[in-house]
Each structure stands twice: as C-alpha cells, then as structure tokens.
Amino acid sequence: SFSSAECNAVPTLPGGPYLQQVTKPLTHGEGPYWDSEKQALYFVDISGYTVHRYHPTTRSHTTAYIGTDVGFIFPVKGTRDEFLIGRGTDLVHLIWDGLNSTLTPHMRILATVDQGKPGNRFNDAKVDASGRLWAGTMGYESATTGVKPNQGTLYRMSQDPALPGPCKLEPVVTPVSISNGIAWNSGNNLMYYIDTPTRKIDVFDYDIRTGSIANRRTVFDFATAFVPGSPDGMTIDSDGKLWIASWGGSRIIKVDPVTSTLLASILLPVVAPFLRSLI
C-alpha cells in the first residue's frame, strides 16, 4: 500500500514478509503495475491526480500530473514512453518518459465512457494475455453517503490503441457499483472479478480468443468467510491462488478459488491496502 503509514522494514508477522515504505505519503495510491522490461513500478494517486514511476535499483520516484482522478496506468507494448491511463471517464494515450517529473505531459483522448453519469470515473483495470484491456468504472463517491450504487460498468477494449481511428470500449458487465480487481488463471479460461460492495470474488468462463465471458458464479465470499473489510485489488500467483487486498480490513488475503478456502491473512499497518499485478 502506498499510504501515509510510516513503515521502514516492518515485519507483518514473525518470520513473514516485510512491509517497507518506499515513497513519500500519497493521497490515494492505487493500481501498482510492475514493468519487467524497465524494472520499474508504475502506479497512480487517484485523488492526487498523478501517475508515478518508482525504480527500486536507483530509488528514483517521478510523477506526471494528469489534472483529475486517474484510475490506472499501463505501458504500451513495444514503446518506451507511451501509456494507457484512465482519466476521469476518458481512456487516454499518455506520452511520458518516466525519467522526469512533469506538470504538462502529452495526452490524447481515445474514448469516453459513462456519458450522462456525472461523477463517474475509471477505477481498476487489467490487461489479459492477448493484450486486451479490461477497465471498469464506479459511481460518484460522496463523503457522506459513499458511492452511488449500480452506476458503473466493466468495459473491454476491442481495438489496438496503436491503430488509427477511435478506440472502442464495449460494455460487458453492467451495472456494477465499484468495478475492481481482475485476474486470469494460467490457462486463460477463467476470469476472476470483484465488484467491491458485493464483498464477493466471482469467476467467469473466459475465451482468450474473443474476450467473451460466461457463466458467472461466486468462488469466495468475505461475509461467509468472516473476513473484515471489502475486496479491492486482486492478483493471482503461479499456483493459481488469489491474493486480494481488503479495503477497510487492513490486510491482504490469500484464497484458493477452487476450494473457496482462506489460506492466509497478512495484516498490514494501513487501513486500505491495494493490489493489482505485483505477484
């Protein structure tokens, strides 16, 4: 979690993993993505209106100012300085070298979603093994009443952003309230998905060739498993186990989606940890 918690190599459990603060405090850090080619971590500060790059070897930390809520960032394959970001309800092509902080990065809108729903914004997103972007939205979030339910949608991109012409984002799952974590199994025939307020992890049958989904069912329920908080970001390991951040639960949990079993809980000195693709 990129929170304001002051952590310096703090063990979460005796003999367990360590949590170490590597950046200055953020407002709402989310969406970590590890770029193995650049050996750098990209992430966003949603309400800080910035995208970030952290290089562990040099410990350099750079930012680009986006100007409004930003939900995700992914590098475009085969490029050195091009990214897709979710800015408000716009899918945006960002050009940024990542080596220097900037207040004026070059941005171009590729598509706009959720028109007619003021206050909506992109939240979490993920790219499947074929390079297909899946990106979800959520409704307006009030400080007093929370997120307006059933205003969001999970979208699938149907065109390569490098090709000429407008990109098309197709609605696939709607309505949702807070579209969040997505993960695919190693066989690319299952897609796991989180709509946070349901407090459930669902799975669809997945066709990697077409990007189609079917047969939605629940594989894990925070309520019946007595897990505090609500599911947020999610990733999957090489053994097919899910790792899920519990927003409001101060922990990351490990789940076997085949047996619907809670395997482990890693307690963290933060309120709302986030996961996407670090494992």
C-alpha positions, 0 to 999 in steps of 0.5 A: 500500500502506498499510504501515509503509514510510516513503515521502514522494514516492518515485519507483518508477522514473525518470520513473514514478509516485510512491509517497507515504505518506499515513497513519500505519503500519497493521497490515494495510491492505487493500481501498482503495475510492475514493468519487467522490461524497465524494472520499474513500478508504475502506479497512480494517486487517484485523488492526487491526480498523478501517475508515478514511476518508482525504480527500486535499483536507483530509488528514483520516484517521478510523477506526471500530473494528469489534472483529475482522478486517474484510475490506472496506468499501463505501458504500451507494448513495444514503446518506451514512453507511451501509456494507457491511463484512465482519466476521469471517464476518458481512456487516454494515450499518455506520452511520458518518459518516466525519467522526469517529473512533469506538470504538462505531459502529452495526452490524447483522448481515445474514448469516453465512457459513462456519458450522462453519469456525472461523477463517474470515473475509471477505477481498476483495470487489467490487461489479459494475455492477448493484450486486451484491456479490461477497465471498469468504472464506479459511481460518484463517491460522496463523503457522506453517503459513499458511492452511488450504487449500480452506476458503473460498468466493466468495459473491454477494449476491442481495438489496438490503441496503436491503430488509427481511428477511435478506440472502442470500449464495449460494455460487458458487465453492467451495472456494477457499483465499484468495478475492481480487481481482475485476474486470469488463471494460467490457462486463460479460461477463467476470469476472476472479478470483484465488484467491491460492495458485493464483498464477493470474488466471482469467476467467469468462463473466459475465451482468450480468443474473443474476450467473451465471458460466461457463466458467472458464479461466486468462488469466495465470499468475505461475509461467509468467510468472516473476513473484515473489510471489502475486496479491492485489488486482486492478483493471482500467483503461479499456483493459481491462488488469489491474493486480494487486498481488503479495503477497510480490513487492513490486510491482504488475503490469500484464497484458493478459488477452487476450494473457496478456502482462506489460506492466509491473512497478512495484516498490514499497518494501513487501513486500505491496502491495494493490489493489482499485478505485483505477484 
